[in-house]
Amino acid sequence: MACAAARSPADQDRFICIYPAYLNNKKTIAEGRRIPISKAVENPTATEIQDVCSAVGLNVFLEKNKMYSREWNRDVQYRGRVRVQLKQDDGSLCLVQFPSRKSVMLYVAEMIPKLKTRTQKTGGGDQSLQQGEGSKKGKGKKKK
């Protein structure tokens, strides 16, 4: 216990961890979601969390090969965690608007849908889905 108190809050192993499951609206609280479902995001990735945090000026780094312990799916898209520095060496906050881990998670969940990658995916994704559905129906009719 004394060792933990002696370490500086600016050490990378003292940064808070944010896993994508914490912000995922597809997860239940038992599966690891930590914010209200109304504020959660659909399938966030660790790189999106990193992008949002670094854009606001937080000191972050991405650990790509880490997995959330409650995550049963081992796919690459569910891997990764982001470490975020909340406090400086002297114990003061890095950014006043983020006093706690929950404040960082709520901000990230609010900003992820506004990312360019998200806005472009939704615009192009709907059209490709509609085209895909149409071709599937056509194939089914030809087989009969």
C-alpha positions in Angstrom: 0.0 0.0 0.0 2.8 2.4 0.8 4.4 1.7 -2.6 1.2 2.8 -4.4 1.1 6.1 -2.4 4.8 6.8 -3.2 4.3 6.6 -7.0 3.5 9.7 -8.9 0.0 10.2 -10.5 1.8 11.0 -13.7 3.2 7.5 -14.0 1.7 5.7 -17.0 0.6 2.8 -14.8 -1.4 5.2 -12.7 -3.5 6.6 -15.7 -7.1 5.6 -15.7 -8.2 2.8 -18.1 -11.2 3.2 -20.4 -12.3 0.1 -22.3 -14.8 0.4 -25.2 -17.2 -1.8 -23.3 -17.7 0.9 -20.7 -19.3 3.1 -23.4 -21.1 0.5 -25.5 -24.9 0.8 -25.6 -25.2 -2.8 -26.8 -23.8 -4.0 -23.4 -25.7 -4.3 -20.1 -24.3 -3.1 -16.8 -23.4 -6.7 -16.0 -21.5 -7.0 -19.3 -19.4 -3.9 -18.4 -21.2 -0.7 -19.4 -20.5 2.1 -16.9 -22.6 5.0 -18.2 -26.3 5.4 -18.7 -27.6 3.6 -21.9 -29.1 6.9 -23.1 -25.6 8.5 -23.2 -23.8 5.4 -24.5 -22.5 4.9 -28.0 -23.0 2.0 -30.4 -19.8 -0.2 -30.6 -17.1 2.4 -29.8 -13.5 1.4 -30.6 -10.3 2.1 -28.6 -8.9 4.3 -31.4 -12.1 6.4 -31.4 -11.7 6.9 -27.6 -8.0 7.8 -28.1 -8.9 10.3 -30.9 -11.5 12.1 -28.8 -9.3 12.3 -25.6 -6.2 13.5 -27.5 -8.2 16.1 -29.4 -9.4 17.7 -26.1 -5.8 17.8 -24.8 -5.6 14.9 -22.5 -2.4 12.8 -22.3 -3.4 9.4 -23.6 -1.9 6.2 -25.0 -3.5 3.2 -26.6 -2.8 -0.4 -25.6 -4.1 -2.4 -28.6 -3.6 -5.9 -27.3 -5.4 -5.5 -24.0 -8.9 -7.1 -23.6 -11.7 -6.3 -21.2 -12.1 -9.3 -18.9 -15.9 -9.5 -19.3 -15.6 -9.4 -23.1 -16.4 -12.8 -24.6 -15.8 -11.8 -28.2 -12.1 -12.1 -29.1 -12.4 -10.1 -32.4 -9.9 -7.4 -33.2 -12.6 -4.7 -33.1 -13.3 -5.4 -29.4 -9.6 -5.3 -28.4 -7.8 -2.4 -26.9 -8.0 0.0 -24.0 -7.0 3.6 -23.6 -5.1 5.0 -20.7 -5.8 8.6 -19.8 -3.9 10.9 -17.4 -6.2 12.7 -15.0 -3.7 14.1 -12.5 -0.3 15.7 -12.8 2.8 15.0 -10.6 1.7 17.4 -7.9 -1.8 15.7 -7.8 -3.6 18.6 -9.5 -6.0 17.9 -12.3 -4.7 18.0 -15.9 -7.9 19.5 -17.1 -10.4 21.1 -14.7 -13.4 19.8 -16.8 -12.4 16.2 -16.1 -12.3 15.7 -12.3 -13.2 12.0 -12.5 -13.1 9.0 -14.7 -16.9 9.2 -15.2 -16.6 12.7 -16.5 -14.1 11.5 -19.1 -16.3 8.6 -20.1 -19.4 10.8 -20.5 -17.5 13.3 -22.6 -16.0 10.7 -24.9 -19.4 9.0 -25.4 -20.9 12.4 -26.3 -18.1 13.2 -28.8 -17.6 9.8 -30.6 -20.8 10.2 -32.8 -19.5 13.6 -34.0 -16.2 12.1 -35.3 -15.7 12.3 -39.1 -15.3 8.6 -39.4 -18.7 8.0 -37.7 -20.5 10.6 -39.8 -19.1 9.3 -43.1 -19.8 5.6 -42.1 -23.5 6.3 -41.4 -24.0 8.2 -44.7 -22.3 5.6 -46.9 -23.3 2.6 -44.8 -27.1 3.0 -45.3 -26.8 3.0 -49.1 -24.6 -0.1 -49.2 -27.0 -1.9 -46.9 -30.0 -1.1 -49.1 -28.1 -2.3 -52.2 -27.0 -5.5 -50.5 -30.6 -6.3 -49.4 -31.9 -5.7 -52.9 -29.4 -8.1 -54.5 -30.1 -10.8 -51.9 -33.8 -10.7 -52.7 -33.0 -10.9 -56.4 -30.8 -14.0 -55.9 -33.4 -15.7 -53.8 -36.1 -15.3 -56.5 -33.8 -16.7 -59.2 -33.0 -19.9 -57.2 -36.7 -20.7 -56.8 
